[in-house]
Amino acid sequence: MKTNFKFDNSYTQLTSMMMSKIMPVKVKLPKLVLLNHNLAKQLGLDFSSLDEKQLAELFTGNTLPEGANPIAQAYAGHQFGHLAILGDGRAIVLGEHITPNKQRYDIQFKGSGRTPYSRGGDGKAALGPMLREYIISEAMHHLNIRTTRSLAVATTGENVMRETVLPGAILTRVAESHIRVGTFEYVAIKRDLQTLKKLLQYSVERHYPEIKDLDKQAPEFLKLVMERQIDLITDWMRVGFIHGVMNTDNMLISGESIDFGPCAFMDYYNPKTVFSSIDHHGRYAFGNQPSIAQWNLARLADAILPLLHEDQNKAIEVGEEIIHSFKEKYEIKFHEMMKRKLGLITDENDDVILIQELLDTMEKNNLDYTNTFRDFMHGKSINDNLKKFHDKWKIRIDKQNRSHEEILSIMKNANPVIIPRNHKVEESLKEAHKGNLVSLNNLINALKEPYIERSDLTLYQQPAHKTDKKYKTFCGT
């Protein structure tokens, strides 16, 4: 098979306790559902010589590309605050593909069968959650948010048992790597200092090569991972994204978004918004995401503590100083982001108060998060409850003495017109289960240019009708 996959599998050079070599389970009747042609092109892949059947065989693991060396990765994770030994229970990394411009990406199957880390699970995935991951990960990419991406979805011709019988499917996920905070926790639990040093060195060379020649890498590594997480969470808050399951095994040290099971986008602004069916106490609510990111980073600091300083007390001091700096750094980034959303270019002492007043007004009056900012941009009929704020905002905008075009340009880049509205995602998945992919493809195409106003896409801009029934998301396992 000519595909242009160029594998160079560096992760397999780490110690064997970090992984298990395993082949994807062959499937009965593979069928390609989605192929991301744009991503394939960016990766330098060429599938033009393959027919539908060959593509289906390739993206279910019945046929492996040359150079693949499949592994399931071992890792741990704090799940809702409780540490557990985990690992890829239904995922297999085929290998690391090197693009024509020398970028390295993991190519991973999700739903490809049991592994040594399946913990009683079947290792398989259902079609709906894999299509959801495809939709959301690609939407995040087009929203200019760092994310893992989806190359393909294929059905297996076999059913999986969840609450009901569902069609089985496999997602092909692309990531800068799958090294997690939980990967470091796993090695820390094993108390293997040499492997911890190796993992740190490997992670630095792969993701933060600018510090690879430093004598003291660990503190700088922790700072850089924190910076990327702050940028990522700030972006999530910018578009109203709620991850839903921010366990430490779902925080990549590359700073990419990963695992789009119980995630959703907020319609009506409320920082307490939770959609995940398993988040009973709101641990991962929209407004808690920054503090959870800090908590997760503290777990990374715990894991690499012996590398922060030879003296344990000094190591704790170094780690605490870095982690405690999170709040101030995040608040600065969040403030800058909110100013962009409101077109505020200059600095005024009262900007913090102005921003909080808007958020409080939106929460109190149950206003749509995305559309409120778009209305400000275009001077559309402002909700009566926002009139007082709008007048203050206009005075503040005029005060900075900048052109309307400059202000509008900044706001346009910060405020999406279209997000993956939960009800539109559910509609498309429902139709896809019936074998109709029109709604799904229309949604995916609508999400490709989320910052551009188009009259033909108003259908995707409206929040769901308010009902008493609360929207729930599920992890898919």
N, C-alpha and C positions, 0 to 999 in steps of 0.2 A: 504494500500500500504506500503510494507516494503522498505524503501529507506535509512534509517539511518540518515535522517535529524534530527538534535537536535537543536531546536529553543530556544533561550533565548533572548527575545525582550526588551532590555534595553532602546532603544531610545524612545519607547512608554511611558516610565515613565516621560519624559519631558512634559512640559505644552502643552495643546491641541492646542494652536495657532501654534505650530511647525509642525502640520501634520493634515491630514484628514484620518479617517479610511474608507477604501473603498475596495470593492471586484473587482477582474479582471472581465471584461465582458466575458461571455461565448461565444465561437466561434462555427461556424457551422460544419466545417469539418477539425479537427486538423490533421496535418501530421508532423512527425519528419523529419527534414532535416539533422541536424548535432547534434551529442552529443560528448562532449569532455571527452572521457574516462579517459585520463591522469589526467585532473583536478578533475574529479569526485573521482578518487582514492586518490588524494592529500587531498581532502576535507573529506575523510572517508565515501563517499556515495557509496551505492551499489544498482544498478538498475537491477541486474541479474534476479530477479524474475518477472520483468515487461516485457510484450510484447510490440511491436511497438505501438499498439493502446493506451495502458496505458501510455507509455512514452509521446506520443503526447498529451494526455489529461492532463498529469502532467505539461508539459512545455508550455501549452497555458493557464493554469489556470482553465480549466474545472473541474479539480480535484485538491484540495489543499493538500499538505502534512500536517500531524498532527503537531500541534504547530504553524502553520503559523498564523500571525496576520497582514494582509496586510494594509499598509498605503501609502499614497502619501505625500511626504515631501514638506513643504513650504520653500521657500528661495527667495532671491532677486538676482540681478546681474547687474553689469555694462556691458552692451552689446555695444561693439564698443564705450565705454566711457560714455554711457548714462544709468543711473540707472533705473531699472524697477522691479516691484514686479512680481515674476515668480512662481516657484514651479513645481512639477512633473506633467507636462501636458499630458504625455503619458507613465508614468512609475509608478510602484507600488513595494515597498519593501515588499516582503513576510515576511521577518523576518531576524533575525541574527542567522546564523548557527554556532555552536561550533564544531570544528574539534576534532578528538581524541587527538591531542596534545594541546588542549585548546585555539586554535586561533579562533577569532571571525570574521565572514564575513557576510556582507549584501548579501542576495539573492534577486535580483531585476528582475522583468519583464519589458521589454521596448517594448511598442506597444500594451499594454494590455487594451486600451480603455480610455474613457474620465474620467477626475478627476475634482474636483472643481477648479484646476489650469490650465485647458486646454485652456482658453482664446480664445474660438471660434474654436479651432482645433478639429479634430476627435479622438485624443488620440491613433491613430493607427500608425503602421509602415509598410513600404513596404519591401519586401524580399531583394532587392538589398542592401540597407543601413544596414540591420541587418547582412547580410553575410559579408559586408565590415568590420563592426565592429568586427565580429568574426575573420576575417583574420588578421586585423591590431593589435588588442589587443593581439592575440596569438603570432604574429610576435614580438611585443614589449617585451613580456615575454621572448621569446627565445633569444632576443637580450640583455637580462639581464638589462632591463629598468623597473622601477617600473610602474605597470599598473593595471587597472581593467582588469578582464578577462571574457571570454565567455564560459558558460557551455553548452548552447544549442541554436539552432534556430529551430523553428517550424512554418509551415505555418498554416493559420487560415481557409482556404477555402473560404475567402471573399476577395473582391477587395478593394483597397483604391485609391482615386483620388488624383493624384499629377498633374504634367504636362500632364500625360496620366493615363490610368487605369493600376494599378499594383497589383500583388498578395500581400495580406497582410501577415505579419509575426510577430512573437514575439521572442525577444532575451532574454535569461536568463543571466544576468550580475552578476559577483561576485566582490565585493569590500571590502577593509578593513573597509570602511564606505562611505557614500555619503554626509558627512558633508563638505560643501564648504565654501570658503570665503563669498559667497553670503548668506549662512545660517546665518553667523554672521551679515551681512549687514541687513538682514531681521529683526532680533531682534533689531538691533540698530535703524532702522526706527520706530519701535514700541515704542521706548523709554522705554523699560521694563528692568530696571537694574537687577532685581532679576532673570529674565529669562536669561539675558546675562551672569550673574555669573554662573547660572546652566549649561548653554551650554558650557562655558569655562571649568568648573570643569569636566563635562562629557567628553569633547574632550580630556582633559589632561589624565584622567583615561583610556580612550580607546586607545589613540595613543602615549602619552608621559608620561607614569606612573613614569618615573624616576624623574619627578618634582612635583609629586602630593602632596608631603608633604611640599613644599616650601610655605612660607607666601606670597611671591610676585610671583604668577604663571604667570601672564599675560605677562610681559616682556620676561621671559624665553620661554614661549609658542611661542611668536612671533619670537624669535630667532630660535627656533627649526623648526618651519614651514618654515622659510626662508632658513635654511640649506637644508632641504629636497627639496625645490623648486630649489635651486641652483644646487643640485646634479641632479635633474630631467632634468632641461633645458640643463645642460652640456651634459647629455646623449643624449638628442634630437639633439643637435648640433653635437655630435660625429657621428651620423648615418645619418644626413641629413633629419631628420623628421621635418615636418612643420604641426603644429597642425591645424592652419587655423581659429580657433574661440576661442581665449584665453580670453573669457569673465570671470568675477570673479565667475560666477556660474559654470564654467568649471575648476576651480582650487580647488582641494581637499586638505584639511588640512593634510591628510595622506601622501601627496606627490606622489600619484599615477596619472598616465595619465588617462584621462577620456574623453569620447565623441569623437568618431572617424568618425564624419560625413564628414566635408570638408577637413580632413587631407590628406596628401600625402607625398611622399618621393622625395627629390630633386635628379634629375639625374645630370644635368650640373650645376656646382657650380656658384651660384650667390646669394649673401645675400639678394637681393631684390625679390627673388622668392616668388610668391603668386599663389596659385591654387584655393582658395575659390572664388566661383562666387559672393559672397556677400561682399568680402573685396575689395571694389573699390579703396581705397587709400593706400593699402599696410600696414595697421596698424599691421597686424599679419604676416608680411613677415618673412622669415627665420631669417634674421639678426636682426629683432626687438624683437625676443622672449625673450631675457634676460631683456631688458628694460621694456617690458610689464609685465613680471613676477614681477619686482620691483614695477611697478605701481599698480598691483593687490595686492601686499603685503602691499602697502601704504593704500589701501582701507580696508584691514583687520585691520591695525593699527588704522585707523579712527573709525572702528566699535567697537573696544575694548578699545578705548581711556579712558573711565571712569574707566577701570580696571587697566590701566598702572600706574596711580598714582591718589591719592585723589585730588590733586591740578591740575587743568586743564593745567596751563602753564607748570608745571613739567611733566605732562603726554605727552604733545606735544613734550617737549624736549626729553623724553625717547623714544617716538615713532620715532621721526626724526633721532635720533642717530642710532637706530637699522636699519631703512630703508636706511639711507645714507651709512651704512657699506656694503650694498648689492654689490655695484659695485666692490669694492676691493676684496671681498670674491669670487665673481663670476669670476673675471679676473684671480685670482690665480687658481681656479678649472679648468677654460677653458685652461689656459696655461699648466697645468699638463696633461690634457686630450690630447691636441694637441701634446705634447711631447711624450706621449705613442703611439699615432698614427704614429709618425715618428721614434719610437725606441730610443728616447733620454733619457738616464738614468741619466747622470750627468748634472750639471747645468753650463751653459755658459751665459755670459752677453748678447751675440748677439742672443740668442734663440728666443726672442720675434720678432726681426727683420726677422730672418730666416723663422719663421712660417708665418708672414704676407706676406713675399715675395712669399711664396708658394701659399697662398690664392689669392693674387693679380694676380699671373700668371695663376692660374686655372680659375679665373673669366674672365680675359682678353682673354683667348684662349678657353673659353667654354668647359672646361674639365670635365669629369664625376667625381663626388665627391668620390663615393665609389671605383671605379676601379683604380683611380689614386694612392690611398694609397696601394691597393693590388699590383699594378705594382712595386711600390717601394720595397715592401717586397720580391718579387720574382725575382727582377732584370730583369723583362721582358723588351722588347723594349720600352724604355721611349719615350714618345711623344717629338718630336723635340723641341717644345716650352719649355720643362722642362729640357733640357740638361744642361743649365747653372745652374739651381737650383740643379739638381741632383748631379753635380760635387761638389757643396758647401756642400750638405747634406752628401755625401760620406766622405769628409774631416772631417766633424763634427762627423760622426759616428765612424770613425777610431780613432779620438782624445780621445774618452772616454775609449778606451782600454778594451772593454767588448767582450765576445764571441758572435759569430754570432747567436748561439742557444738562448742565453739570450735575445738578441735584438729582434730576430724573435718571441720569445714567447710573449714578451710584445706587439709587433705590432699585433700579431694574435688575442689577447684578446680584442684589441681596434678597429680592423677594420673588419667589417663583409664582407664575400664573397657575401652574398645574402641579399638583402632587398626586401620588397614587391614593386617591380617596378610597377609604375602606370598602364602601358599598360598590364602587366600580370594580375593585379587585375581586370582590366576592361574586359579582355578576359574571365576570369573565371566567372565573374558575368553575362556576356552575355550568356555564355553557360548554366549557372545555371538557367537562366530565361526560357531556352528551355527545362529544365528538365534533362540536362546532367551535373552531378556533378563530372565527371572524372577530368576535368581541375582544378576545385576548390580544390578537395582533393589532387591532385598532387602538387598544389601550397602550400597548408597548410603543407603538408609533407616536401616539399623542404625548408620551412622556419623554420623547427624544429631544424636544426643544422646550423645556419647562419655563424658560424666561421670556418667551416670545408670545405676544398677544395674537391670538388667531380666532376670528369670529366663528369658525367651524368647530372650535373645541370647547365652547361654553358648557357643553354637556358634562365635561370632566371637571368643571370648576366649582360646581355646587356641592355643598355638604349634604349628607343624607338627611331625609326628613326626620324630625325629632319624634322618637317613639319612647315608650316606657321600657322597651326591650334593650338591654345594654349589649353593645357589640363585644364579642369575645374572640380572642385568638388562641391558637393551640400550637404546641411545639412540634407536633407531627410524628412523635414516637409513641 
